[in-house]
Amino acid sequence: MSKFFPESELIINADGSCFHLHLRPEQLADKVILVGDPARVNTVAAHFDSRECEVSSREFHTITGTYKGKRITCQSHGIGCDNIDIVMNELDTLANIDYETRTLKPEHRTLTCVRIGTCGGLQPFTPTGCFIASVKSIGFDGLLNFYAGRNDVCDLEMEKAFTEHMAWDPIKGAPYVSVADQELIDLVAGDDMVRGYTISCGGFYGPQGRELRIPLADPKQNEKVEAFEYNGLKICNFEMESSAVSGLASLLGHRAMTCCMVIANRYAQKMNTEYKNSIDTLIEKVLDRI
């Protein structure tokens, strides 16, 4: 007998939509563009040839339409891995749970998800304006540690190497290393994006080594992060969602990756606050390649 999901676990709104996103199953495409800023959904959808639906609820803004014959959903998720926990799980319910019977559908539906975001570059070879494809992501947030099977989808050897290199304080919780879908990386990153590791932080200031009025627990954190190398690749950037996107996708049987435009180079201490005018180039690349 298929697993039954009670009302308290799978919350379905009166109109048949999922609790937070307010999407109904028929409104979700197989190809999904994830963006943090709800306003960026309009930027992505401006490239669509047609639109079939638009839904907004809190920070979750969705437009589904077609681009060059491909049906695509653009979904905003807000900031942080906690929001990704909501978005990835609810998108999966729309794809793989029958909302009428509250049971699993007999056949698994695989989603292809690409997160388009902004980030802080950490290396001399990641200047402002460059695009980075996250091959693996180190989660400082601890989200995946709450799910069974996390060891099966994470790079445990890299986790060990990283925690030893950082002299990691266990009071912060265990970092995890999630892995992006390699075929999707090859498809979307092409030969014009920097491939490397990403750190997904649980905050914008202290967790990313920014010190304002509160001193940092580890003042040398960023220095150690920049020096880490594993299997010939370095940590290229800080952002706040990639680890949860690829980690939850792997656990749920979906294909996912993150690509970001560098808007601040922490190494060079440079910042581009006018990035919204140039991220459209990255959006077009992803739409063409997904």
C-alpha positions as CSV (number, residue, x, y, z in Angstrom):
1,M,0.0,0.0,0.0
2,S,1.3,3.5,-0.9
3,K,2.3,5.8,1.9
4,F,-0.5,8.1,3.1
5,F,0.4,11.7,4.0
6,P,-2.0,13.1,6.7
7,E,-3.2,16.7,6.7
8,S,-0.7,17.9,9.3
9,E,2.2,16.7,7.2
10,L,1.1,17.5,3.6
11,I,-0.8,20.7,4.0
12,I,-3.1,21.4,1.0
13,N,-5.0,24.7,0.7
14,A,-8.7,24.8,0.0
15,D,-8.0,25.6,-3.6
16,G,-5.9,22.4,-4.1
17,S,-2.6,24.2,-3.9
18,C,0.5,23.5,-1.7
19,F,0.7,25.4,1.5
20,H,3.4,27.9,1.0
21,L,3.8,28.2,-2.8
22,H,0.1,28.2,-3.5
23,L,0.8,26.2,-6.7
24,R,-1.5,23.4,-8.0
25,P,0.1,20.3,-9.5
26,E,-0.9,21.2,-13.1
27,Q,0.9,24.5,-12.8
28,L,4.4,23.0,-12.4
29,A,6.7,22.4,-15.4
30,D,9.4,19.7,-15.5
31,K,12.1,22.4,-15.9
32,V,12.3,24.9,-13.0
33,I,14.4,28.1,-12.7
34,L,14.9,29.0,-9.1
35,V,15.7,32.6,-8.1
36,G,15.9,34.3,-4.7
37,D,14.3,37.7,-5.4
38,P,10.6,37.5,-6.2
39,A,11.0,40.5,-8.6
40,R,13.6,38.4,-10.6
41,V,10.8,36.1,-11.6
42,N,9.5,38.9,-13.8
43,T,13.0,39.4,-15.3
44,V,13.2,35.7,-16.2
45,A,9.6,35.5,-17.5
46,A,10.2,38.6,-19.7
47,H,12.1,36.2,-22.0
48,F,9.1,33.7,-22.2
49,D,7.2,33.5,-25.4
50,S,4.0,32.9,-23.5
51,R,2.7,32.7,-19.9
52,E,0.1,30.3,-18.6
53,C,-0.1,31.2,-14.9
54,E,1.3,33.6,-12.2
55,V,1.0,33.0,-8.5
56,S,2.4,35.1,-5.6
57,S,2.4,34.2,-1.9
58,R,4.8,35.9,0.6
59,E,8.4,35.7,-0.9
60,F,7.2,32.9,-3.2
61,H,6.5,34.2,-6.7
62,T,5.8,31.8,-9.6
63,I,5.4,32.2,-13.4
64,T,5.0,29.2,-15.7
65,G,5.3,29.7,-19.4
66,T,7.1,28.6,-22.5
67,Y,10.6,29.6,-23.9
68,K,11.5,28.5,-27.4
69,G,9.1,25.6,-27.1
70,K,10.2,24.6,-23.6
71,R,7.7,24.7,-20.8
72,I,9.4,26.3,-17.8
73,T,8.4,27.3,-14.3
74,C,10.3,30.2,-12.6
75,Q,10.0,30.0,-8.9
76,S,11.4,32.5,-6.3
77,H,12.5,31.1,-2.9
78,G,13.7,34.1,-0.9
79,I,16.9,34.0,1.1
80,G,18.4,31.1,2.9
81,C,18.5,27.3,3.0
82,D,15.5,27.2,5.3
83,N,13.4,28.6,2.4
84,I,14.9,26.0,0.1
85,D,13.6,23.3,2.4
86,I,10.1,24.6,1.8
87,V,10.4,25.1,-1.9
88,M,12.1,21.9,-2.9
89,N,9.8,19.8,-0.7
90,E,6.7,21.4,-2.0
91,L,7.7,21.3,-5.6
92,D,8.4,17.6,-5.1
93,T,4.9,17.0,-3.6
94,L,3.4,18.7,-6.6
95,A,5.3,16.3,-8.9
96,N,5.1,13.1,-7.0
97,I,2.2,13.0,-4.6
98,D,-1.5,12.6,-5.6
99,Y,-3.2,15.5,-3.9
100,E,-6.6,13.8,-4.2
101,T,-5.6,10.6,-2.4
102,R,-2.6,11.9,-0.4
103,T,-0.5,9.0,-1.6
104,L,2.6,8.6,-3.7
105,K,2.1,8.5,-7.5
106,P,3.0,5.2,-9.0
107,E,5.8,6.7,-11.2
108,H,8.4,9.1,-10.1
109,R,8.5,12.5,-11.9
110,T,12.0,14.0,-12.1
111,L,12.3,17.8,-12.1
112,T,15.3,19.7,-13.6
113,C,16.1,22.6,-11.3
114,V,18.7,25.4,-11.9
115,R,19.1,28.1,-9.3
116,I,20.3,31.4,-10.8
117,G,21.7,33.7,-8.1
118,T,24.3,36.2,-7.0
119,C,27.3,35.5,-4.8
120,G,30.6,36.7,-3.3
121,G,33.7,35.6,-5.2
122,L,36.6,34.3,-3.1
123,Q,39.4,33.8,-5.5
124,P,41.5,36.1,-7.8
125,F,40.0,34.2,-10.8
126,T,36.4,35.0,-9.7
127,P,36.1,38.8,-10.3
128,T,32.8,40.7,-10.2
129,G,30.7,39.9,-13.2
130,C,32.0,36.3,-13.8
131,F,29.6,33.3,-13.6
132,I,30.3,30.3,-11.3
133,A,28.7,26.8,-11.5
134,S,28.7,25.1,-8.2
135,V,30.0,21.5,-8.7
136,K,29.8,20.8,-5.0
137,S,28.4,22.9,-2.2
138,I,29.4,23.0,1.5
139,G,26.4,23.7,3.7
140,F,27.2,25.7,6.8
141,D,23.4,25.7,7.6
142,G,23.1,22.0,8.8
143,L,19.8,21.5,6.9
144,L,20.6,18.1,5.3
145,N,21.7,16.7,8.6
146,F,18.0,16.5,9.6
147,Y,17.3,14.0,6.8
148,A,17.9,10.2,6.6
149,G,20.2,9.3,3.7
150,R,22.3,12.4,3.8
151,N,25.5,10.3,3.9
152,D,24.4,8.6,0.7
153,V,24.2,11.8,-1.3
154,C,27.1,13.8,0.2
155,D,30.9,13.7,-0.4
156,L,32.0,12.4,3.0
157,E,35.7,12.4,2.2
158,M,35.5,16.1,1.2
159,E,33.6,16.8,4.4
160,K,36.4,15.3,6.4
161,A,39.1,17.1,4.5
162,F,37.3,20.4,4.9
163,T,36.6,20.1,8.6
164,E,40.2,19.1,9.3
165,H,41.5,22.0,7.2
166,M,39.3,24.5,9.0
167,A,39.9,23.1,12.5
168,W,36.1,23.1,12.6
169,D,34.4,23.9,15.9
170,P,31.6,21.3,16.4
171,I,29.6,23.9,18.3
172,K,28.7,25.3,14.8
173,G,27.1,22.0,13.7
174,A,28.4,19.6,11.1
175,P,28.9,21.0,7.6
176,Y,27.8,18.8,4.7
177,V,29.0,18.6,1.1
178,S,26.2,18.1,-1.5
179,V,26.8,17.3,-5.1
180,A,25.2,18.9,-8.2
181,D,24.0,16.8,-11.1
182,Q,27.0,16.3,-13.3
183,E,25.1,16.1,-16.6
184,L,23.3,19.3,-15.8
185,I,26.5,21.0,-14.9
186,D,28.0,20.0,-18.2
187,L,24.9,21.2,-20.1
188,V,24.4,24.5,-18.4
189,A,28.0,25.6,-17.4
190,G,29.4,24.9,-20.8
191,D,32.9,26.4,-21.2
192,D,32.1,29.9,-20.1
193,M,31.4,29.4,-16.4
194,V,34.0,28.9,-13.7
195,R,33.5,25.4,-12.1
196,G,34.3,25.1,-8.4
197,Y,33.1,24.6,-4.9
198,T,30.6,26.9,-3.1
199,I,29.9,27.5,0.5
200,S,26.2,28.1,1.4
201,C,26.2,30.1,4.6
202,G,23.5,30.4,7.3
203,G,23.7,34.2,7.2
204,F,25.1,37.2,5.3
205,Y,27.4,38.7,7.9
206,G,29.2,36.6,10.5
207,P,28.8,33.3,8.7
208,Q,30.4,34.9,5.6
209,G,33.2,36.4,7.6
210,R,31.8,39.9,7.7
211,E,32.6,41.7,10.9
212,L,30.6,44.7,11.9
213,R,30.0,45.4,15.6
214,I,30.1,41.7,16.7
215,P,33.6,40.1,16.6
216,L,33.9,36.8,14.7
217,A,34.3,33.5,16.4
218,D,37.0,32.6,13.8
219,P,38.7,35.8,12.4
220,K,40.7,33.6,10.0
221,Q,37.7,31.7,8.6
222,N,37.8,33.3,5.1
223,E,41.6,33.0,4.9
224,K,41.3,29.3,5.5
225,V,38.3,28.9,3.1
226,E,40.2,30.6,0.3
227,A,43.2,28.3,0.8
228,F,41.2,25.0,0.8
229,E,41.7,22.8,-2.3
230,Y,40.3,19.4,-3.0
231,N,40.7,17.3,-6.1
232,G,42.2,20.2,-8.0
233,L,39.3,22.7,-7.3
234,K,39.0,25.6,-4.9
235,I,36.1,27.2,-3.0
236,C,35.1,29.9,-5.4
237,N,32.2,31.7,-3.7
238,F,29.8,32.3,-0.8
239,E,26.1,32.3,-1.3
240,M,23.2,31.0,0.8
241,E,21.1,28.3,-0.9
242,S,23.1,26.0,-3.2
243,S,23.9,23.2,-0.7
244,A,20.2,22.7,0.1
245,V,19.1,22.9,-3.6
246,S,21.5,20.1,-4.7
247,G,21.3,18.1,-1.5
248,L,17.5,17.9,-1.3
249,A,17.2,17.3,-5.0
250,S,19.5,14.3,-4.7
251,L,17.5,12.9,-1.8
252,L,14.2,13.4,-3.7
253,G,15.5,12.1,-7.0
254,H,15.7,15.3,-9.0
255,R,18.4,17.0,-11.0
256,A,19.7,20.3,-9.7
257,M,22.6,22.8,-9.8
258,T,23.3,26.4,-9.0
259,C,25.0,29.0,-11.1
260,C,25.7,32.5,-9.8
261,M,27.0,35.8,-10.9
262,V,29.7,37.3,-8.7
263,I,28.6,40.7,-7.5
264,A,31.2,41.1,-4.7
265,N,34.8,39.9,-4.7
266,R,35.8,39.3,-1.1
267,Y,39.4,38.7,-2.1
268,A,39.7,42.1,-3.8
269,Q,37.1,43.8,-1.6
270,K,35.2,45.0,-4.6
271,M,31.4,45.3,-4.9
272,N,29.0,45.8,-7.8
273,T,25.7,47.2,-6.6
274,E,24.3,47.6,-10.1
275,Y,24.3,43.9,-10.9
276,K,20.6,43.7,-11.7
277,N,21.4,45.2,-15.1
278,S,23.9,42.5,-16.0
279,I,22.5,39.3,-14.5
280,D,20.1,39.1,-17.5
281,T,23.0,37.6,-19.5
282,L,23.2,34.7,-17.1
283,I,19.5,34.2,-17.3
284,E,19.6,33.9,-21.1
285,K,22.4,31.4,-21.0
286,V,20.5,29.2,-18.6
287,L,17.2,29.4,-20.5
288,D,18.9,28.5,-23.7
289,R,20.8,25.5,-22.1
290,I,18.3,24.0,-19.7
